[in-house]
């Protein structure tokens, strides 16, 4: 039998598994011999990072390390710090075979608490949360046309962004951080932050060229005493990521995150620590899409035979905006005591949510600014202040349901002392996001005609007079009477499918 249906292949990302898991952080450690005893703990900070992950059939493995930094004051009133690495591993068994699928994981600190048991021993209790998504590019065939003069088709197009592939690549950055001329040598590092930022993604055939930079900010205590010194440095990176099938017409959602970091003082020939060694492992993820208008059939009926129709629900996703902006936020905060100076300020992203309202993408959340300040008595004091922010970006969200998972990075954090007991905190927030629009459509997967059953006719007359309801479509009238859309449009001299209320039309019953 001649195949009358013309089919189109639609590629979609099918989520095989999606869930969250908790990583408990329960440990204790003793300070190394070179660290002084603890007098007062200022801050315990935990930064979890995923160093490797993989899928083997139904098993998902995730390995990484939580970098725990303890900022404290010793018995002489000096600032000091100690870093401890807490490795973790997570194995998850899922119900479906995930062979050939892609694995995406995001990790964050849920909470962290610490307690000094003695002057040299610390207990740590906390948890990190991992969001896990396993997805696979799958093909679904839908009918785009049907070769039969007696079959009426309700045609349409779906503006879709077809997933072309997902790829990840690790790059290692090893370099030297110079502290600058005239600065005192390094005694010990108090804290450091690394933020990778994607600056440009260029697509060529079967490849993406990703360019960006790794922003490094650190604070160290100098040899011989004195105020802590802040050092900032940028390290550019460029990497080629292979994604088979993509071309210059495609788009790419590119992100970067730190998978491992280590910064240590480096001793010079003279015996002084005038520079630091950097080792960082950065994960680059590229999700490629290609825009395409797909010819679809929304509905069908046969004027002659009974039609058997099988439909599938298909969720089309279309990238409507690529966001790459820097948002400036600031807030004036009141301090609990008068200060003479701010030695250091460090901002971390505490939480944020993304929502869509009034055709705007709204990203709102809270930064936590931690400051080391010097009181009027000359003693160091640590304080934390929340900085709320709200970023709006206009989007065209009239045709579907928008959604987005933005990547937020703190690019810089600064301050201005307004008075002895108030400080204005300023932060630059990098926002990188691909905004998607999802349209759920019921499309025809299979259409067959049963030639043993004829279509039911509502009238034996050659013509039927019909009065339309408000905004009634010619398609619905034709389907109701098993009539030809083309003949209805022609005999009534119509040029639009939607009709006003009370319009009299003739329906040919052929």
Secondary structure, 3 states (H helix, E strand, C coil): CCCCEEEEEEEEEEEEEEEEEEEEEEEEEECCCCCCCCCEEEEEEEEEEEEEEEEECCEEEEEEEEEEEEEEECCCCCEEEEEEEEEEEEEEECCCCCCCCEEEEEEEEEEEEEEECCCCEEEEEEEEEEEEEEEEEEEEEEEEEECCCCEEEEEEEEEEEEEEEEEEEEEEEEEEEECCCCCCCEEEEEEEEEEEEEEEEEEECCEEEEEEEEEEEEEEEECCCCCCEEEEEEEEEEEEEECCCCCCCEEEEEEEEEEEEEEEEEECCCCCEEEEEEEEEEEEEEEEEEEEEEEEEEEEEECCEEEEEEEEEEEEEEEEEEEEEEEEEEEEEECCCCEEEEEEEEEEEEEEEEEEECCEEEEEEEEEEEEEEEECCCCEEEEEEEEEEEEEEECCCCCCEEECCCEEEEEEEEEEEEECCEEEEEEEEEEEEEEEEEEEEEEEEEEEEEEEEECCCCCCCCEEEEECCCCEEHHHHHHHHCCCHHHHHHHCCCCCCEECCCCEEEEECC
